[in-house]
Amino acid sequence: MPVKMSWPIVIGVLHPNIGGWAGAYFTRKSVKTWYETLNKPSWTPPNWMFAPVWTSLYCTMGYSSYLVWRDGGGFEKAALPLSIYGTNLLLNWAWTPIYFGLHNVQWALYEIVLLWGSTAAIGVSFYQVNKLAGCLIIPYFAWTSLATALNYVIYRDNKPKIEGVTDEKTK
């Protein structure tokens, strides 16, 4: 018996992962050589946790976007929530090259604050179209909140190292 595939669901779920897979290139190159040298708080998740968490979140975000697309009447009628989602994806995908590629923790912090705000906006706008879609954004919002706090603490605790400051006050 052939399996009937729902291509809109498949595309919706896989699409957000594209940026995650691309970002893995920057992450892999920098985790052992740069990231491990930073001072991190005790509540930093272990490195092995990031890939499965992000994969799960990307799949959930994608499914949520599918629900909004389906129940909101496609791209034309659900233009606002799907545009917020598209903006959020671009911000999400941009953070990794800024942080792990450029090693610019300060700019990554500014960027992730925008990401955090757009994640909240996705949750609200998706909920207005489909309650489940909005609720499925909650774990993404929670993880982005953790990532934002982590980015801030790493910036704060590594400021002299990150910015190359070596005056007497920072020693």
C-alpha positions as CSV (number, residue, x, y, z in Angstrom):
1,M,0.0,0.0,0.0
2,P,1.6,3.3,-1.1
3,V,2.0,6.0,1.5
4,K,0.3,9.3,0.7
5,M,2.7,12.2,1.4
6,S,1.5,15.6,2.3
7,W,4.1,17.8,0.5
8,P,3.1,21.0,2.2
9,I,3.7,19.4,5.6
10,V,7.0,17.9,4.5
11,I,8.2,21.2,3.1
12,G,7.0,23.2,6.1
13,V,8.8,20.9,8.5
14,L,12.1,20.6,6.5
15,H,12.4,24.2,5.4
16,P,13.5,25.7,8.8
17,N,16.1,23.0,9.1
18,I,18.0,24.2,6.1
19,G,19.4,27.2,8.0
20,G,20.2,24.9,10.9
21,W,22.2,22.6,8.6
22,A,24.0,25.5,7.1
23,G,24.8,27.0,10.5
24,A,26.3,23.7,11.6
25,Y,29.2,24.4,9.3
26,F,30.1,27.5,11.4
27,T,29.4,25.8,14.7
28,R,31.5,22.7,14.0
29,K,34.5,24.8,13.1
30,S,34.3,27.0,16.2
31,V,33.1,24.8,19.1
32,K,36.4,23.2,20.0
33,T,38.7,26.0,18.9
34,W,36.9,29.1,20.2
35,Y,33.6,28.4,22.1
36,E,35.3,26.1,24.6
37,T,37.7,28.9,25.5
38,L,34.9,31.2,26.7
39,N,33.8,31.6,30.3
40,K,30.2,30.2,30.4
41,P,27.7,30.0,33.3
42,S,27.1,26.7,35.1
43,W,23.6,26.5,33.6
44,T,25.0,26.3,30.0
45,P,23.5,23.3,28.3
46,P,26.0,20.6,27.2
47,N,27.2,20.9,23.6
48,W,25.6,17.6,22.5
49,M,22.1,19.0,23.4
50,F,22.0,21.9,20.9
51,A,21.6,19.8,17.7
52,P,18.7,17.7,18.8
53,V,17.0,20.6,20.5
54,W,17.3,22.8,17.5
55,T,16.2,20.1,15.1
56,S,13.1,19.4,17.2
57,L,12.3,23.2,17.4
58,Y,12.8,23.7,13.7
59,C,10.5,20.8,12.9
60,T,7.9,22.2,15.4
61,M,8.2,25.7,14.0
62,G,7.8,24.3,10.5
63,Y,4.7,22.3,11.4
64,S,3.3,25.4,13.1
65,S,3.9,27.5,9.9
66,Y,2.1,24.8,7.9
67,L,-0.9,25.0,10.2
68,V,-1.1,28.7,9.8
69,W,-0.7,28.5,6.1
70,R,-3.4,25.8,5.9
71,D,-5.9,27.4,8.3
72,G,-5.0,31.0,7.5
73,G,-5.9,30.7,3.8
74,G,-2.4,30.3,2.3
75,F,0.3,32.9,1.7
76,E,-2.1,35.7,0.7
77,K,-4.5,35.6,3.6
78,A,-1.9,34.6,6.2
79,A,0.7,37.1,4.9
80,L,1.3,38.8,8.2
81,P,2.0,35.8,10.5
82,L,4.0,34.1,7.7
83,S,6.0,37.2,7.1
84,I,6.8,37.4,10.8
85,Y,7.8,33.8,10.6
86,G,10.0,34.4,7.6
87,T,11.7,37.3,9.3
88,N,12.2,35.2,12.4
89,L,13.8,32.4,10.4
90,L,16.2,34.8,8.7
91,L,17.2,36.2,12.2
92,N,17.5,32.7,13.5
93,W,19.7,31.6,10.7
94,A,21.9,34.7,10.9
95,W,22.7,34.3,14.5
96,T,25.0,31.3,14.1
97,P,27.3,32.9,11.5
98,I,27.6,36.1,13.6
99,Y,28.3,34.2,16.8
100,F,30.3,31.1,15.7
101,G,31.5,32.4,12.3
102,L,32.6,35.9,13.1
103,H,33.0,35.3,16.9
104,N,31.1,38.6,17.4
105,V,29.3,37.9,20.7
106,Q,28.2,41.5,21.0
107,W,26.5,41.7,17.6
108,A,25.1,38.3,18.2
109,L,23.5,39.6,21.4
110,Y,21.9,42.5,19.6
111,E,20.7,40.1,16.9
112,I,19.3,37.5,19.3
113,V,17.3,40.2,21.1
114,L,15.5,40.9,17.8
115,L,15.1,37.2,17.3
116,W,13.6,36.8,20.8
117,G,11.1,39.6,20.1
118,S,10.1,38.1,16.7
119,T,9.7,34.7,18.4
120,A,7.1,36.3,20.8
121,A,5.4,37.9,17.8
122,I,5.2,34.6,16.0
123,G,3.6,32.9,19.0
124,V,0.9,35.6,19.2
125,S,0.3,35.9,15.5
126,F,0.2,32.1,15.0
127,Y,-2.2,31.7,18.0
128,Q,-4.7,34.1,16.4
129,V,-4.8,31.8,13.3
130,N,-4.5,28.4,14.9
131,K,-4.3,27.9,18.7
132,L,-2.1,24.7,18.4
133,A,0.3,26.5,16.1
134,G,0.7,29.3,18.6
135,C,1.2,26.9,21.5
136,L,3.8,24.9,19.6
137,I,5.9,28.1,19.5
138,I,6.2,28.1,23.3
139,P,9.2,25.7,23.5
140,Y,10.9,27.7,20.8
141,F,10.3,30.9,22.8
142,A,11.6,29.3,26.0
143,W,14.8,28.0,24.3
144,T,15.3,31.4,22.6
145,S,14.9,33.0,26.0
146,L,17.6,30.7,27.4
147,A,19.8,31.4,24.4
148,T,19.4,35.1,24.8
149,A,20.3,35.0,28.5
150,L,23.3,32.7,27.7
151,N,24.5,35.1,25.0
152,Y,24.3,38.0,27.4
153,V,26.1,36.3,30.2
154,I,28.9,35.0,27.9
155,Y,29.2,38.6,26.5
156,R,29.3,40.1,30.0
157,D,31.8,37.5,31.4
158,N,34.1,37.5,28.4
159,K,34.0,41.2,27.4
160,P,37.8,41.9,27.7
161,K,38.7,38.7,25.8
162,I,36.0,39.2,23.1
163,E,36.7,42.9,22.6
164,G,40.5,42.5,22.8
165,V,40.7,45.0,25.8
166,T,43.8,44.6,27.9
167,D,44.0,47.7,30.0
168,E,44.8,47.5,33.7
169,K,41.1,47.8,34.7
170,T,40.2,44.5,33.0
171,K,43.1,42.4,34.3
